[in-house]
């Protein structure tokens, strides 16, 4: 069996174990509040994923967690609320399913197996030395888990309330689908660029969607989470649950994009001129 196929089977089994640990936590941990029950399951799954990351000596074991767990949540909600689900619930589930499977499959096609680890994790390990196990758990595993959980927070109100605004629900669906579609085209263009003939280190993707926005995949991700908030808000989610969409915006604008672009400037000299010419998230019209 080819190494990559073998590793894909391994990580699939790992995530089956992770999902099982979450289900057992939800079922048997005595937490009455549904949000806290889901949070407890999420935290246990994160710990289990961390244990596997340490065992495999590769923190990228956690990478699929971001896109897999929202799909796990809708399966769990479907299991709990199946008799009472409405068309609006199913549409929300469909949006998350499309986003989750597309993003996960995009990760699969760009993953080379356990021999590959995200360059950011490697740099963190070098910078933090003996403190890396703590940084690994808190920064690489727990922090993103909490971000995604807060991003999903508004959706808990879909099952506690009835529809209050079809307009906001429609806006949320439209923005979420727009973000997912944007990510789809941006990631496919990037995948084709990476498979280009005769690649050179200094080559730069600056055509198509990447010709008018430097980070269209991140823009799509931001729009998706804004869409989820609007969907939850249409069911009466408190305004403060917008914190999930806000922290996602902050994550990409102040952490992910600066880290990526600093590396791009170091590796590709043409990126500096590209940065001046093309907007970070939106086109420049002057």
C-alpha positions in Angstrom: 0.0 0.0 0.0 1.3 3.4 -0.9 2.5 5.5 2.0 0.1 8.4 1.4 -2.9 6.1 1.2 -1.8 4.3 4.3 -1.5 7.6 6.2 -4.9 8.7 5.0 -6.4 5.5 6.4 -4.6 6.1 9.7 -5.8 9.7 10.0 -9.4 8.7 9.1 -9.3 6.1 11.9 -7.9 8.7 14.2 -10.8 11.0 13.6 -13.3 8.1 14.1 -11.8 7.7 17.5 -11.9 11.4 18.1 -15.6 11.5 17.1 -16.4 8.5 19.3 -14.7 10.2 22.3 -16.9 13.3 21.7 -20.1 11.3 21.5 -19.4 9.4 24.7 -18.5 12.7 26.5 -21.8 14.3 25.3 -23.8 11.2 26.3 -22.3 10.4 29.7 -20.9 13.6 31.2 -23.6 15.1 33.4 -24.0 18.6 31.9 -27.6 19.8 31.6 -26.9 22.8 29.4 -26.6 21.8 25.7 -24.0 24.4 24.9 -21.8 23.2 27.8 -22.3 19.6 26.8 -21.2 20.3 23.3 -18.2 22.3 24.6 -17.2 19.5 26.9 -17.3 17.0 24.0 -15.3 19.5 21.9 -12.6 19.9 24.5 -12.3 16.1 25.0 -12.0 15.6 21.3 -9.3 18.2 21.2 -7.4 16.5 24.0 -7.6 13.2 22.2 -6.5 14.8 18.9 -3.5 16.3 20.8 -2.6 12.9 22.2 -2.5 11.5 18.7 -0.5 14.5 17.5 2.1 13.8 20.2 2.1 10.1 19.3 2.6 10.8 15.6 5.1 13.6 16.4 3.2 15.8 14.0 0.9 18.7 15.0 -0.7 18.7 11.6 -2.7 15.8 12.8 -5.0 18.6 14.1 -5.3 20.4 10.7 -8.6 18.6 9.5 -10.2 19.3 12.9 -11.2 22.9 11.8 -13.4 21.6 9.0 -14.5 18.3 10.4 -15.9 19.3 13.7 -18.7 21.6 12.4 -20.0 18.6 10.4 -19.8 16.5 13.5 -21.9 19.1 15.3 -24.7 19.0 12.7 -24.7 15.2 12.8 -25.1 15.5 16.6 -27.9 18.1 16.2 -29.6 15.9 13.7 -29.4 13.0 16.1 -31.0 15.0 18.9 -33.6 17.0 17.1 -34.5 14.8 14.1 -38.3 14.8 14.6 -38.6 18.6 14.9 -36.2 19.7 12.2 -37.5 22.2 9.6 -36.5 23.1 6.1 -34.4 25.9 7.6 -32.5 23.5 9.7 -31.8 21.3 6.7 -30.7 24.2 4.6 -28.3 25.3 7.3 -27.0 21.7 7.6 -26.5 21.6 3.8 -24.5 24.8 3.9 -22.2 23.5 6.6 -21.9 20.1 4.9 -20.8 21.7 1.6 -18.3 23.9 3.4 -17.0 21.1 5.6 -16.5 18.4 2.9 -15.1 20.8 0.4 -12.5 22.2 2.8 -11.6 18.8 4.1 -11.2 17.3 0.6 -9.0 20.4 -0.3 -6.9 19.5 2.7 -6.7 15.9 1.6 -5.4 16.7 -1.8 -2.7 19.0 -0.4 -1.6 16.6 2.4 1.4 14.5 1.8 1.1 12.3 4.8 2.6 12.4 8.3 6.0 13.2 6.8 4.6 16.7 6.2 4.0 19.2 8.9 2.8 22.8 8.6 5.7 25.2 8.4 4.2 27.4 11.1 4.3 24.6 13.6 7.9 23.8 12.8 8.8 27.5 13.3 7.0 27.5 16.6 8.8 24.4 17.8 12.1 26.0 17.0 11.2 29.3 18.7 9.7 27.9 21.9 12.1 24.9 22.5 11.2 23.0 25.6 7.9 25.0 26.0 6.6 23.7 22.7 4.4 21.0 24.2 2.5 23.7 26.1 2.4 26.0 23.0 1.4 23.0 20.9 -1.7 22.2 23.1 -2.8 25.8 23.9 -2.0 27.5 20.6 -2.2 24.9 17.9 -5.0 22.7 19.3 -7.1 24.5 22.0 -7.2 28.0 20.6 -8.6 27.0 17.1 -11.1 24.7 18.8 -12.5 27.5 20.9 -12.6 29.8 17.8 -14.6 27.4 15.8 -16.9 26.7 18.8 -17.6 30.4 19.3 -18.2 30.7 15.5 -20.9 28.0 15.8 -22.4 29.5 19.0 -25.2 31.3 17.2 -26.5 28.0 15.7 -27.5 26.6 19.0 -30.4 29.0 18.9 -31.8 27.3 15.8 -33.2 24.6 18.1 -34.2 26.8 21.1 -36.3 29.3 19.1 -38.5 29.5 16.1 -37.7 31.5 12.9 -37.9 35.2 13.5 -36.6 36.7 10.3 -36.6 35.0 7.0 -34.8 37.9 5.5 -31.8 37.6 7.8 -31.8 33.8 7.3 -31.7 34.3 3.5 -28.9 36.8 3.8 -27.0 34.4 6.0 -27.4 31.5 3.6 -26.4 33.8 0.6 -23.3 35.1 2.3 -22.3 31.7 3.5 -22.7 30.2 0.1 -20.8 33.1 -1.5 -17.9 32.5 0.9 -17.9 28.8 0.2 -18.0 29.3 -3.5 -15.2 31.9 -3.4 -13.1 29.4 -1.4 -13.9 26.7 -4.0 -12.6 28.7 -7.0 -9.7 30.2 -5.1 -8.4 26.8 -3.8 -8.9 25.2 -7.2 -6.9 27.9 -8.9 -4.2 27.6 -6.3 -4.1 23.8 -6.8 -3.7 24.1 -10.5 -0.9 26.7 -10.0 0.9 24.2 -7.7 0.7 21.6 -10.4 2.0 23.9 -13.2 4.7 22.7 -15.6 8.3 23.7 -14.9 7.6 25.5 -11.6 10.1 28.0 -10.3 10.5 29.2 -6.7 9.9 32.9 -7.7 6.6 32.1 -9.6 3.6 33.9 -8.2 -0.1 33.3 -8.6 -1.5 36.7 -9.5 -4.2 35.8 -12.1 -7.9 34.9 -11.8 -9.4 35.6 -8.4 -5.9 36.0 -7.0 -5.5 38.9 -9.4 -8.0 41.1 -7.6 -7.6 39.8 -4.1 -4.4 38.5 -2.3 -6.4 36.2 0.0 -9.6 35.1 -1.6 -9.7 31.8 0.3 -9.5 33.7 3.6 -12.1 36.2 2.5 -14.4 33.2 1.7 -13.8 31.8 5.1 -14.7 35.1 6.8 -17.9 35.4 4.8 -18.9 31.8 5.7 -18.7 32.6 9.5 -20.5 35.9 9.1 -23.2 33.9 7.3 -23.5 31.5 10.2 -24.0 34.4 12.6 -26.8 35.8 10.5 -28.5 32.4 10.3 -28.4 32.1 14.1 -29.5 35.7 14.5 -32.6 35.0 12.3 -33.6 32.5 15.0 -33.1 34.9 17.8 -29.4 34.3 18.7 -28.3 37.2 21.0 -26.3 40.0 19.3 -23.3 39.2 21.4 -22.9 35.9 19.6 -21.5 37.9 16.7 -18.2 37.6 18.7 -17.6 34.4 16.8 -17.6 36.1 13.4 -15.5 39.0 14.8 -12.8 36.7 16.2 -12.7 34.9 12.9 -12.1 38.2 11.1 -9.5 39.1 13.6 -7.7 35.7 13.2 -7.3 36.1 9.5 -6.6 39.8 9.3 -4.2 40.1 12.2 -2.6 36.6 12.4 -3.0 34.2 9.4 -2.6 36.8 6.6 0.4 38.6 8.1 2.2 35.3 8.8 1.5 34.0 5.3 2.5 37.3 3.6 5.7 37.7 5.6 6.7 34.2 4.4 5.7 35.0 0.8 7.9 38.2 0.8 10.8 36.2 2.1 10.4 33.4 -0.5 9.1 35.3 -3.6 10.6 38.7 -4.3 7.8 39.6 -6.7 5.3 39.4 -3.9 6.1 42.9 -2.6 5.0 44.5 -5.8 2.0 42.2 -6.0 1.0 43.4 -2.4 1.1 47.0 -3.5 -0.9 46.3 -6.6 -3.6 43.9 -5.2 -5.8 44.4 -2.2 -5.6 42.2 0.9 -9.2 41.1 0.9 -10.9 43.5 -1.6 -9.9 44.9 -5.0 -8.1 48.2 -5.3 -9.8 50.5 -7.6 -7.2 53.2 -7.8 
